[in-house]
Amino acid sequence: MECISVFDMLKIGVGPSSSHTLGPWRAAERFIAELKELNIFDKTERVTVDLYGSLSLTGIGHATDLAVMLGLSGADPEYVPVDAISGIIDQIKQTNTLNLGNAVQIQFNPSENIVFNKNFLPFHANGLTFTAFYQGEEYVSTFYSIGGGFVVKEESAENTENNEIKATFPFPVDKADELLAFCKQENKSISELVYENELSLRSPEEIDHELMRIWNTMLECIYIGCHTEGTLPGGLNVRRRAYDTYQKLKGDLPYNNPQEWLQTIRKTKVYFRQILKWVSCFALAVNEVNASLGRVVTAPTNGSAGVIPAVLMYYMVIENHKAGEKEIKQFLMVAGEIGSIFKKGATISAAMGGCQAEIGVSSAMAAAALCELMGGTPEQVTVAAEIAMEHHLGLTCDPIGGLVQIPCIERNTMGAIKAINAAELALDTDPKNAKVPLDKVVNTMWQTAQDMNNKYKETSEGGLAIAVNMADC
């Protein structure tokens, strides 16, 4: 089993989808790297991209075609200015040329060079094949976007690099039981254990800096979402709701940036209804930014990117006004560890497991992280994760029009509220009385995923996706 860092589970990228946008984008970057390694990059005259399975069926709505063009152009999803994306795409479409790796000009007609194949490749539902043509020859490379921005090749799915990384971890964990055993053995909390593992990869300064960069990206995303009104792109004419909700909740205190804004929220009412609305507002904000190709953090995916920021923001502005960097880092480390257990034991890909693999996992990650911040023991933390996932089992992925909007955006509010509820239930639970251990619910989620009909796995061929037509919107 692979060893997964917190920074693998929480990646900074561009919306609307980690598996259908960020993954193909990264695959395109890796393809360019392969061309360079083979010394055929400079000789490449033309490139074609074949999308398979879910990447084909919902690729347009998820901007998969745009993602591969951006990746082939050498743009980095973590750093490319969001405002520059449309210009890069327009240039390619208008000129039918692409600046491969930002270095080699090649002919590229998107309508001809990107092919949508509805058939599925055997290895995974999200397959894509790049073909480079050079001097009368061709080089073909196939990748699989397996969820959360992770990309693998079939022949190297269990590669030596991951095994080597695992060997350096002082506390390698595949299952929740192993995690709890290490916590007991070392007398450490889950976040402390995770920190020790991260130290085998990075310096303390790097860990602290990157964790705060992730949080600041999340906070900025919430801020942008709450201050942007209008209609989301894609044709469903979905009105942004975070802005409207925020207008009803905000106070009169002035602020000039996200950090100052956070402080003003701490001074607003905290009645139960307001708490529900604030949490929902935070989650809506993130996923509205995601739906408009904005910058978000996969947590563990783009489609579920709003749950963890909403719950952490809840803790900071409502539950603990003194919370700061220490609590932020603690929360993110626990969330990342719980997410990795689901990725190893089941899936975080909606194309493989439905939305239980996205919202369910994100809710479990948030519930566990909140539980530790609220004083929960490691055992209670895993109980919180179990409760959250248990009540998402079987959740299907049926986006209308293949867009990460309906019902995706609202589902983040549900996942966030369930996470808070699950954490509270876990804090009042004696783990000795818990009937379902976390590892059992992970196994059950995977079994449910395997039993689920493919039309409910991010194909837009079932559920709401066929019950509601684009024309109805």
N, C-alpha and C positions, 0 to 999 in steps of 0.2 A: 504494500500500500504506500501511496505517496505521502510525503510529509508536507503539510500545507501551512504556510505562514499567515499571520493576520493580514499581511499586505497582499496576499493572494486572494483572500476572501473579500477584502475591501479595496477595490481598485477605483481610481479616478478615471473617468472616461466621458463619452458623449452618448446621449440617448438616441433612440428610444429603447433599445434592447441590448442586454449584455451578450446574449447568445446569437442574436440576429444582426447586431450592429457592431458592437465592440469585438466580438469573436472573429467575424469575417474580416474586420479591419486589421486585427492583429495577424490573422492568417496571411493577408496580403503582404504585410510587412515581412513576415517570415519567408514568404515566397521570394521576395526581392533579395533577402539575405542568402537564400539558397542559390539564386542566380549568380550572385557575387562570388559565393564559395566555389561554384563550378566554372567561374571565369567566362560566363556567357551573358552577363548583365549588359555589357557595352555592345554586344552583338545582337541583342534582342530587337526584333523588328515589329512584332505584334504579340499581343496577349489576349487570350480569351478566358472567360470565367464561367464555369457551369455550376449552378446552384441546384441542390437536390433536397427532396423531402420538405420538411417544414421551412427551410430557408427559401425554397421556391414558392411554397403555398402562401406564406405570409411575408415574403421578402419585400414586396413593394411597401406595404404598410409599416414594416419595421426598418425601412431604409437600408436594407441589405445591399442593394445595388449601389447606393451612394457610399456606403461604408467601404466596399471593395475598391471603388474608384479613389476614395480618399487615401486608403492604405497604399494602393499602387502609386499614388502621387507623392508618397513620402511624408504625408501629414501625420503627426502623432496625436492620437485621441486625447492624451493626457494634457497636452500643451497647446494644440492648435487653437487660435482664437476662434471662439464660436461664431463670431460675426464674419469670419473669413470663409466659412464652410460653403455657403451658397455661391460665393464668387468662384471657388475652385471648381465646383460642380458645373456652374454655368459655362465656364471657360471650356471644359471638356465637351459639353453638349453642343456648344456653338461652333467649335472648331473641329470636332471629331478627332482631336489629338489629346494625348495624355503625356505628361512629363514624368516618365517612369522613375520612381525613386528621387524625384526632383532633380534628375540629371540627364536622362535620355528621352528625347522627344520621339514618340511612336504614334502611329495611327490607332485611333480607338473610338469606335462608334458604339456607344452604350447599348443601343437597341439591337445591335448585331453581335457585339463582343461579350455581352452578358446574357447567358441562356438560362431560362427558368425550366428546370426539368422536374415534373411532379413526382417522378418515381423516387423511392427511398434507397439509399445505399445501405448495405447490410449492417455495417458497423455502428452507425448512429444516425438519428433522424436529421441531424444538421450537418450535411456534408457539402463540401465545395471543392471543385477541382480547377486549378490554374494551369494553363498551357502557354508556354512561351515558344514562339517560332523564331528561329535564327538560322541564317545561312542554309536554308533548305532542310533544316532539322527541327525537332521540337523536344521540349522538356515538359513533362507532366507531373504535377504534384497535387495530392489530395489531402485536405485537412478536415477536421471535424470540430465544430464549435459545441462544446459539451456543457455549456451553461456558465454563467458568471464571468464571461470573458475568457474562460479557459479554452485553449486550443490544443488539440493533439493530432498526431498522425497514427494511423492504425498500427503500423509496424513498431512504433516507439511509445505506445500508450503507457507501458511500464518501463520507462527509460532509466538508465543508470544515474542520470543527474538527480532525479528525485530520490533514488535509493541512497545516494551519497549524502544528500542533504539530511535525510532521516538519520543517518548514522551519526551526524554531528549533534543532533538534538539530545540533550541529557534526559528528556522525558518524552520519548516518542509515543504518541497516542493515536489509536485508531478508533477506539470505542469509549463510551462514557464510563464504563466500569474501570477501564485502565486509567482514565483521567482521575477518577475518585480514589483509586488505589495510590496513585502518585501523591495526590493531595494529602492523604492520610499518612503516607510514609514520610513525606517531607514536612508535614505540618504547615502546609501553605494553602492559600486560597487559589482558586483557579487562575485569576489574573496574575498572581505571583509566579505560578508555574509556567504560564504562557510567556511571561517576561523572561524567565530563565532560558526558555527555548529560543526566543528571539535574539537573545544575547549571543547565541552561537552563530548567528548570521550577520548581526549588525552591532555597532557600538551603541551605548546608552543614548548618546546624543542623536544618532540617526533614528533610533526607535522613537524617541520623544518628538523629534522634528516631524517625522512622517505621520505619526498618530495625530499630531495637531494639524498637520496639513490636510489630513482626511477630514477631521472635524470642521476645520475652517471652510473646506469645500462644501460640506453638508450644510453648515450654517448659512453660507452665502447663497446656496441653492434655495433654502427655505426663504431667505430674505427676498431673493429675486421673485420667487413664486408668489409671495404675499404682496408684492408691490407691482405686479404686472397684470393688467386686465386685458380682455379681448377674447378672441376665439382661437382654439388650437388648430394647427394645420392638419390636413389630411382628408377633408371632405365631410366629416361627420358634423361639423359646425358645433363642436362642443365648447360651450362657454367656460372660461376659467372661473373657478369658484373660490379659490383661496383668497383672491383679492377682495371679493364681495364679503366673504366671511370675516376677513381681517378688518375691514372697514367698520363692521359692527362690534368688533371686540376691542379695538385699539383705544388707548387712552389719549390724553392731550399732551403728554410730555414729548419734547423734541428729541431727535436723535439724528446722527449723521452717517452711521455705518452699522453693520450687523451686530457688532459687539455692544454698542450703545443701545441698539434696539432691544437686545436681549435684556438689558437692565430695566428698560421701561416696561417690558412685559411682566417682570417680577412685581411691579407695583399695581397690576390690574386685579380685578375681582377673581376669586377662585372658587365660586360656587360650582357645584357638580356639573351643571349644564355648561358653564363657561369652560370648565376643564375639558369636557367632551369636545366642545367646539374648538378649543385651542389645539388639542392633539390632532383632531381631524384637519384643521387648517394647515398645520405643519406638514402632515402627510400629503394632503392635496397639493400643496405648494411644490414639494419636491417632484411629484410625478407629473405635474403640469409642465414643469421645466423639462423633465425628461421627455415628455411627449412632443416638445417643440425643439428637439435636438440640442438641448442645453447640456451643461456639464453637471454630472451627478457622480455619486459614488455607488458602485455595485455593492449591494448589501443584502443578500449575496448576489442579486441580479439587478439590472436596471428596472425591470418591471416591478420589483419589490423594494426599490431604493428608498421609499418614503417611510417605511416602518421604523427602522432603527434611528434615523435622525429625529423623528417625531417623538419617540419614547425618551431618547436622551435629552431632547429639548424640554420635554415635560418634567423630567427629573430636575433640570437646572433652573427652570423658571417658576415651577410650582412646588415641587417636593423639597428641594434643598437650594435655597438662595445663596448659600456659601460655596456651592459646588464650582469647581474650576478645573484646571488642567489635570490634577490627580484623578478626579472622578471620570473625566472624559477618557483618559487613557485606560483606566480600569474597565470601563464599560466596553470600549472598542475591543480590548483584548479578549474579554470573556465572549463577546458576541462572535468574534472571529473564530475562536476555538470551537464553539458549539456548531457554527456553520460548517467547519471542516469535518466534524463528525458525521453530519448529514451527507456531505459530499462524498466521503469515503464509503459510508454504509448504504447510501441510497442514491440520490441525485439532486442537483439544484437546477436541472434543466426542465422547463415546462414542456419542451418537445419530447421529453422522455417520461415525465411524471405528472403533467398537468400543473395547475397553479398551486397545488399543495407543495410542490417542490420549490416554489418561489415565495409566495406569501406565507405559507405554512412554515417554511424554514426561517424566513426573516422574523416572523412573530416569535418563534422559539428562541432565536438568537437574542432578540430584544428582551424577551421575558427573563432569560437567564442572566443577562447583563444587568438588568434593573434589579433583579433579586439580590445579586451580590452587593450592589451599591446600597441596597436597603438593609444590609446586614445578614443576608442569607448565608447559610453554610454551603459548602460545595454540593452536599447532597440535596439541599433545598434548591440550589441553582439548577441542577439537572431535573428536579421535579418540575420547576417552572417551565423549562424547555419542553418537557414531555407534555404537560398540560396544554401548552399553546399549540403544539403540533397535533395532539390528539383531536383537537376541535377544528382542524383544517383537513383532516384525512379525507381523501376523495375529491378535493376541490379541483374542478376542471379548468382548463385554459381554453376559452372560446371567444377571443377578441373580435368584435364586430369590425368588418372591413380589414382585418389583419393589423389594426392599429392598436398601439398600447394605450388605449384610452377608456373604452367601455368594454367590460366592467373593471378594467385594470386599475384605474386611478382610485376609484372608491374603495377597492379591496385593500389598499394600503391603510386607509383609515380604520377598516375593520381589524386588520392585522395588528395595528398599533394598540387599539383599545383592548383587544384580546390579550396582547402581551402584558399590558399593565394589570389586567385582571388575573392572568395566570401567575404573575409574580406575587401578587397579594395572596392568592390562594396557597401558593407554595410556602410563603412565609408563615402561614398559619397551619402548615402541615408537618407532622412528624414523619420524616422520610421512612421510618420503619413501618409506617402504616400505608405507604404508597403501594398500590397494586401493580402498576405498570412502570417498569424501569425505562429510562430513556432509550437504551439500546433496543428494547422490544418495539417501541414506537417507530424507531428508525427503520427496523426490519419490516414492520407493518406498512410503513409508507412506501417502501420499495416494492413490496408485494402488491400493494394497491396500484402502484404505477404500472407494474407489469400486466395487471388484470384490466387496466383502463383501456377503453376503446380508443384507437388512434385519432378518431375525429374530435376527441376532447383534449388532444395534446398539441395545442398551438398550431393547428392546421386551418382554422376557420371553416371547418367542414361539419361542425355540429354545434349544438347549444344555441346561445344567443347569437352567434355568428351567422346562423342561417335563419333564426327566428326573427331577426331584425335586419332589414335590408338597408343599404346605404341610402337608397331613395327615400326611405321612411324618415331619414334624419335631415 
